[in-house]
Amino acid sequence: MDPIRQMLTDVLDEVRPRDEGELAQYIPELARADPDRLGLAIVGPRGEVVAVGDADAEFTIQSISKPFVFALVLDALGRDAVLRHVGVEPSGEPFNAISLEHETGRPANPLINAGALATTALVAGGDATERSAHIVAGLSRFAGRTLRVDEDVYASESATGDRNRALAHLLRSYGHIDGDVDGVVEAYFRQCSTLVTVCDVAVMAGTLAFGGRNPVTGEQVVSARTARDVASIMTSCGMYDGSGSWLLRVGLPAKSGVSGGLMALAPSQFGVGVLSPRLDPHGNSTRGRLLLERLSESFGMHVFEQHEGIAAPGVVIERGDDGAVHVVLDGELSFSGAERVLAAVRGVDVELGGEQLVVDVRAVRQLHPAALAVLREQVGDLGGRVHVEV
């Protein structure tokens, strides 16, 4: 067994005996789920998915859909247009709370139900069917395969969704939902009833982790800026009124769903999907939370963990056939990393002038504009040049 799979299996076995929590009772179809299901999947930048446990078990995405639908409307409409209808602040309240700004009626953030309804209302579509199709197609692009709606769960959610309907009518009274409220709510129920596996969730999380690019298909699903905005909101709001404790203990942008799904991401490193249906009082997967806490510690994935590689890109110094000294960089070149490169360049024992010193950044995977500007200026002052492949 490869070491990554073994590590995931060990973590899964460690939390398997924990049986705290209860199934979601307010949606009849979810209350009938197998409480012992346990699955875990992780995807890296090259698109290789490693999964253990009940990796093939399908479950409805529920609130894990919220950040992805938010990403779709951000990309389509732009940040300013979307934020007129939904805020970005933690609510400190349960997921179904009436968390609206006093004067504007704007929901606190897009990851609580009120905010998600306002977000779904911004998706293009003349009726529930058209809007739902647009959403499921978007979620499928994040997952890298065609997803479908569980019609039984949808019917169950629609039959018991009076609170969401009330929230939607309240949003309409403030002007944050236009037109057919029932159509928006039904599209939202179908959105939440989309079927996924932990592998799908991992790839979806990975798409946000890698700047909006699906690591399996290579498709740029949303822009890097949109992916960053969504990950930022997930960091502070993704685990509802348990978000503060989550950030301290796990330290990853994350989103949970009441079917027991949980997804998290480590920017530029991993996307993770988990399934364990028993929920804690906040509506988050109990064993899922424990799994991610162990993974974050084992893999060093906490968002505030020190990552030396960002400040220290790979540097190889060699003399080329043209007689010039080539400083070849790889990895990520950040502003702080540029300072380290310049220190290495200044240490090169070469008579500078003309084309005798070349700093080659063609292999750098992510090049920050400020770092490139500093590098060009300083290397130019030393009589050399920076080679960038256009």
Secondary structure as the mmCIF struct_conf table of DSSP 4:
data_model
#
loop_
_struct_conf.conf_type_id
_struct_conf.id
_struct_conf.beg_label_comp_id
_struct_conf.beg_label_asym_id
_struct_conf.beg_label_seq_id
_struct_conf.end_label_comp_id
_struct_conf.end_label_asym_id
_struct_conf.end_label_seq_id
HELX_RH_AL_P HELX_RH_AL_P1 PRO A 3 VAL A 15
TURN_TY1_P TURN_TY1_P1 ARG A 16 PRO A 17
BEND BEND1 GLY A 21 GLY A 21
STRN STRN1 GLU A 22 GLU A 22
BEND BEND2 TYR A 26 ILE A 27
HELX_RH_AL_P HELX_RH_AL_P2 PRO A 28 ALA A 31
TURN_TY1_P TURN_TY1_P2 ARG A 32 ARG A 32
BEND BEND3 ALA A 33 ALA A 33
TURN_TY1_P TURN_TY1_P3 PRO A 35 ASP A 36
STRN STRN2 GLY A 39 VAL A 43
TURN_TY1_P TURN_TY1_P4 PRO A 45 ARG A 46
STRN STRN3 VAL A 49 GLY A 53
BEND BEND4 ASP A 54 ASP A 54
TURN_TY1_P TURN_TY1_P5 ALA A 55 ASP A 56
STRN STRN4 PHE A 59 THR A 60
HELX_RH_3T_P HELX_RH_3T_P1 GLN A 62 ILE A 64
HELX_RH_AL_P HELX_RH_AL_P3 SER A 65 LEU A 77
HELX_RH_AL_P HELX_RH_AL_P4 ARG A 79 LEU A 83
TURN_TY1_P TURN_TY1_P6 ARG A 84 HIS A 85
BEND BEND5 GLU A 89 GLU A 89
BEND BEND6 GLU A 93 GLU A 93
TURN_TY1_P TURN_TY1_P7 PHE A 95 ASN A 96
BEND BEND7 ALA A 97 ALA A 97
STRN STRN5 LEU A 100 LEU A 100
TURN_TY1_P TURN_TY1_P8 HIS A 102 THR A 104
STRN STRN6 PRO A 107 PRO A 107
BEND BEND8 ALA A 108 ALA A 108
TURN_TY1_P TURN_TY1_P9 PRO A 110 LEU A 111
BEND BEND9 ILE A 112 ILE A 112
HELX_RH_AL_P HELX_RH_AL_P5 ASN A 113 THR A 120
TURN_TY1_P TURN_TY1_P10 ALA A 121 LEU A 122
BEND BEND10 VAL A 123 VAL A 123
BEND BEND11 GLY A 126 ASP A 127
HELX_RH_AL_P HELX_RH_AL_P6 ALA A 128 ALA A 143
TURN_TY1_P TURN_TY1_P11 GLY A 144 GLY A 144
BEND BEND12 ARG A 145 ARG A 145
STRN STRN7 VAL A 149 VAL A 149
HELX_RH_AL_P HELX_RH_AL_P7 GLU A 151 ALA A 159
TURN_TY1_P TURN_TY1_P12 THR A 160 THR A 160
HELX_RH_AL_P HELX_RH_AL_P8 ASP A 162 SER A 173
TURN_TY1_P TURN_TY1_P13 TYR A 174 GLY A 175
BEND BEND13 HIS A 176 ILE A 177
BEND BEND14 GLY A 179 GLY A 179
HELX_RH_AL_P HELX_RH_AL_P9 VAL A 181 CYS A 192
TURN_TY1_P TURN_TY1_P14 SER A 193 SER A 193
STRN STRN8 THR A 194 THR A 194
STRN STRN9 LEU A 195 VAL A 196
HELX_RH_AL_P HELX_RH_AL_P10 VAL A 198 ALA A 209
TURN_TY1_P TURN_TY1_P15 PHE A 210 GLY A 212
STRN STRN10 ARG A 213 ARG A 213
TURN_TY1_P TURN_TY1_P16 PRO A 215 THR A 217
STRN STRN11 GLN A 220 GLN A 220
BEND BEND15 VAL A 222 VAL A 222
HELX_RH_AL_P HELX_RH_AL_P11 ALA A 224 CYS A 237
TURN_TY1_P TURN_TY1_P17 GLY A 238 MET A 239
HELX_RH_3T_P HELX_RH_3T_P2 TYR A 240 GLY A 242
HELX_RH_AL_P HELX_RH_AL_P12 SER A 243 ARG A 249
TURN_TY1_P TURN_TY1_P18 VAL A 250 VAL A 250
BEND BEND16 LEU A 252 LEU A 252
STRN STRN12 ALA A 254 SER A 256
TURN_TY1_P TURN_TY1_P19 VAL A 258 SER A 259
BEND BEND17 GLY A 260 GLY A 260
STRN STRN13 GLY A 261 ALA A 266
TURN_TY1_P TURN_TY1_P20 PRO A 267 GLN A 269
STRN STRN14 PHE A 270 LEU A 275
STRN STRN15 LEU A 279 LEU A 279
TURN_TY1_P TURN_TY1_P21 PRO A 281 HIS A 282
BEND BEND18 GLY A 283 ASN A 284
STRN STRN16 SER A 285 SER A 285
HELX_RH_AL_P HELX_RH_AL_P13 THR A 286 PHE A 299
TURN_TY1_P TURN_TY1_P22 GLY A 300 GLY A 300
TURN_TY1_P TURN_TY1_P23 VAL A 303 PHE A 304
BEND BEND19 GLU A 305 GLU A 305
HELX_RH_AL_P HELX_RH_AL_P14 GLU A 308 ALA A 311
BEND BEND20 ALA A 312 ALA A 312
STRN STRN17 GLY A 314 ARG A 319
TURN_TY1_P TURN_TY1_P24 ASP A 321 ASP A 322
BEND BEND21 GLY A 323 GLY A 323
STRN STRN18 VAL A 325 LEU A 333
HELX_RH_AL_P HELX_RH_AL_P15 PHE A 335 ARG A 346
TURN_TY1_P TURN_TY1_P25 GLY A 347 GLY A 347
BEND BEND22 VAL A 350 VAL A 350
TURN_TY1_P TURN_TY1_P26 GLY A 354 GLU A 355
BEND BEND23 GLN A 356 GLN A 356
STRN STRN19 LEU A 357 LEU A 367
HELX_RH_AL_P HELX_RH_AL_P16 PRO A 369 ASP A 381
TURN_TY1_P TURN_TY1_P27 LEU A 382 GLY A 383
STRN STRN20 ARG A 385 HIS A 387
#
